[in-house]
Amino acid sequence: VRTTRRFSAFSHGGHAQTCGVDRTDSGVYCWGHNDAYQLGRGFRSGEDSSVSPVGGNLRGSMVSTVNFSTCLLDLSGAAFCSGFLNVNRRTLGIDETTLPAEIPLPVIGGLTFKSLSAADNGVCGISSTDDAYCWGQNGSGQLGIGTTSSPPTGPQRVLGGLKFGLLTTVYRSSTCGITLDGDLYCWGGFVPFSISSRLGERALRPHHLIKGIKFKSLTRNVSAAICGLTTDGRVYCWN
């Protein structure tokens, strides 16, 4: 794809769509596969290589894409999602009975966020007060609310009262985050070998992983692995 636009943020989804926030006008532009309306512009096609804006005339601060969905934050910090995202409005977090969401629709609850991270089965975000919220499916405890039961549609506050500076979700229903103090916590079906004998295959609330080491960034890949960079330059990876 060739474009003269310059982006301040971008995200590449696992199902070959890419979206970015234009650094000049803050518009959210997407291109790639659109078989599930994941480009968020109101028509369905196998592929669309044009770098075009999402519907709704939205201006954004960040965007997060995954397989069949795209979620973004507008300039006020409100969250919007479009696409199928597991063909379930609970997973999208929207108050909408008709799926798919052909253009980005607002996530219910009225919260504002600093960042979002979308996964196949849901979305997690850091609110404007540095609290972690997740919404979507919960079969692996990936919402971090202490149960595997499905809660009401919309963002649910993660247990523990922790304040986060960064969160990332992965495709096999797990989430990891770094607190404002640099501590690493994970929850859901992340199955780190070192603790699986004690917790089983999932943690239903944030679990402090690799104690005594401070982290400053996280990244994920499509094979459900997460890697973290420590404050002293070391890299740890797990899945």
C-alpha positions in Angstrom: 0.0 0.0 0.0 1.3 3.4 -0.9 0.0 6.6 0.7 1.3 10.1 1.4 -0.3 10.1 4.8 1.9 10.1 7.9 0.6 8.3 11.0 1.1 8.9 14.7 -0.1 5.4 15.6 -1.0 2.2 13.8 -2.0 -1.4 14.4 -1.9 -4.5 12.2 -4.6 -7.1 12.8 -4.1 -10.9 12.5 -6.5 -11.1 9.6 -4.6 -8.7 7.4 -6.1 -5.4 8.1 -4.1 -2.3 9.1 -5.3 0.9 10.6 -3.6 4.1 11.6 -4.2 7.5 13.1 -3.2 10.4 10.8 -0.8 12.7 12.6 -2.2 15.8 10.9 -6.0 15.5 11.1 -6.3 12.6 13.7 -8.5 10.7 11.3 -8.5 6.9 11.6 -7.7 5.2 8.3 -7.8 1.5 7.5 -7.0 -0.8 4.6 -6.7 -4.6 3.9 -9.3 -7.3 4.4 -12.8 -6.2 5.1 -14.8 -9.5 5.0 -16.1 -8.8 8.5 -16.4 -5.0 8.3 -13.2 -4.8 10.3 -12.2 -1.7 8.2 -15.2 0.1 9.8 -16.6 1.8 6.8 -19.9 0.4 6.1 -19.4 -2.0 3.2 -18.1 -5.6 3.0 -15.4 -6.8 0.6 -12.7 -9.4 0.6 -10.0 -6.8 0.3 -9.8 -3.0 0.0 -6.3 -1.6 -0.6 -7.5 2.1 -0.5 -6.3 4.0 2.6 -9.8 5.3 3.6 -11.4 6.7 6.8 -13.6 4.6 9.1 -17.3 5.6 9.2 -18.8 8.2 11.6 -16.3 11.0 10.9 -14.3 9.9 13.9 -11.0 11.4 15.0 -8.8 9.2 17.1 -5.8 9.0 19.5 -5.1 5.3 19.0 -6.4 2.2 17.3 -6.1 -1.6 18.0 -6.9 -4.3 15.5 -7.3 -8.0 15.7 -8.5 -10.6 13.2 -12.2 -9.5 12.5 -12.4 -6.3 14.6 -11.0 -2.8 15.0 -11.3 -0.7 18.2 -10.2 2.9 18.6 -10.3 5.8 21.0 -11.6 9.1 19.9 -10.0 12.3 21.0 -12.0 12.4 24.2 -10.9 8.9 25.2 -14.3 7.2 24.4 -14.0 3.7 23.0 -15.5 2.5 19.7 -15.4 -0.9 18.0 -16.4 -2.3 14.6 -16.6 -5.8 12.9 -17.6 -9.2 14.0 -15.1 -9.9 16.8 -16.2 -13.5 17.4 -19.8 -12.6 16.2 -20.9 -11.5 19.6 -21.9 -8.0 20.7 -20.8 -8.8 24.3 -17.3 -9.1 22.9 -17.5 -5.8 21.1 -18.9 -4.1 24.2 -21.6 -2.3 22.3 -25.3 -1.9 23.0 -26.4 -3.1 19.6 -28.6 -6.0 18.7 -27.7 -6.1 15.0 -24.3 -7.5 14.1 -21.9 -7.0 12.5 -21.0 -3.4 13.5 -20.4 -2.0 10.1 -18.9 1.2 11.4 -17.3 1.9 14.8 -20.0 2.0 17.5 -19.5 3.3 21.0 -18.6 0.9 23.8 -21.3 1.2 26.5 -20.5 2.5 30.0 -19.4 6.0 29.4 -15.8 5.4 30.5 -12.8 7.2 29.0 -9.6 5.4 28.3 -5.9 6.1 27.8 -5.3 3.0 25.7 -7.0 -0.2 24.4 -5.8 -3.6 23.3 -8.1 -5.9 21.3 -8.0 -9.7 21.2 -10.1 -12.3 19.5 -12.4 -12.7 22.5 -12.5 -9.3 24.0 -10.8 -6.0 24.7 -9.0 -4.5 27.7 -8.1 -0.9 28.3 -6.6 1.5 30.8 -9.1 4.1 32.0 -8.4 7.8 32.5 -7.8 6.9 36.2 -5.2 4.2 35.4 -7.6 1.4 36.2 -7.8 -1.8 34.1 -11.2 -2.7 32.5 -12.0 -5.6 30.2 -15.0 -6.7 28.3 -16.0 -9.7 26.1 -15.9 -13.4 26.6 -14.7 -14.8 29.9 -14.4 -18.5 29.5 -10.7 -18.4 30.5 -11.1 -15.7 33.2 -9.6 -13.2 30.8 -11.7 -10.3 32.2 -9.8 -10.6 35.5 -13.0 -10.4 37.6 -12.4 -13.6 39.6 -14.8 -15.9 37.7 -15.3 -17.6 34.3 -19.0 -16.6 34.2 -20.1 -14.1 31.6 -20.8 -10.7 33.1 -23.2 -8.0 31.7 -22.1 -6.5 28.4 -19.7 -3.7 28.7 -16.4 -2.9 30.5 -15.8 -4.7 33.8 -13.2 -3.4 36.3 -10.3 -5.8 36.8 -9.9 -7.0 40.4 -7.0 -5.9 42.6 -7.1 -2.1 42.6 -3.9 -2.0 40.6 -2.9 1.1 38.6 -1.6 0.3 35.1 0.6 2.1 32.7 0.4 -0.5 29.9 -1.8 -3.5 28.9 -1.7 -6.0 26.1 -4.1 -8.8 25.2 -3.2 -11.9 23.2 -5.3 -14.1 20.9 -5.7 -17.1 23.3 -7.7 -15.1 25.9 -5.1 -13.7 28.2 -3.9 -10.2 29.3 -0.7 -8.9 30.8 0.0 -5.5 32.1 2.7 -3.3 33.7 1.7 -1.3 36.7 2.8 2.3 37.2 5.4 0.9 39.6 6.8 -1.4 36.8 5.4 -4.7 38.2 4.2 -7.3 35.7 0.8 -8.9 36.2 -1.1 -11.4 34.0 -4.5 -13.0 34.0 -6.7 -15.4 31.9 -5.4 -18.4 30.0 -1.7 -17.4 29.8 -0.4 -20.7 31.3 3.2 -19.7 32.2 4.9 -23.1 33.0 6.5 -21.8 36.2 3.2 -21.2 37.9 0.8 -23.6 36.0 1.3 -26.3 38.7 -0.1 -23.8 41.3 -2.8 -21.9 39.3 -3.8 -24.5 36.7 -4.2 -23.2 33.2 -5.5 -19.8 34.1 -5.5 -17.0 36.6 -8.9 -15.4 37.3 -7.5 -12.2 38.6 -4.1 -10.4 38.1 -1.2 -12.6 39.2 2.2 -11.0 39.9 4.6 -12.6 37.4 8.4 -12.5 37.8 8.6 -10.7 41.1 11.5 -8.5 41.8 12.0 -7.4 38.2 10.7 -4.2 36.8 9.3 -3.9 33.3 8.8 -1.0 30.9 7.2 -2.4 27.8 5.3 -5.5 26.4 4.7 -6.8 22.9 2.6 -9.7 21.5 2.6 -11.9 18.4 0.0 -14.0 16.5 1.2 -17.2 18.1 -0.1 -16.0 21.5 3.3 -15.2 23.0 4.1 -12.1 25.0 7.5 -10.6 25.5 8.5 -8.0 28.0 11.4 -5.6 28.2 12.8 -4.9 31.6 14.1 -1.5 32.9 17.6 -2.9 32.7 17.3 -4.1 29.1 16.6 -7.8 29.5 13.8 -9.5 27.5 11.5 -12.3 28.9 9.0 -14.2 26.7 6.2 -16.6 27.7 2.9 -18.1 26.5 
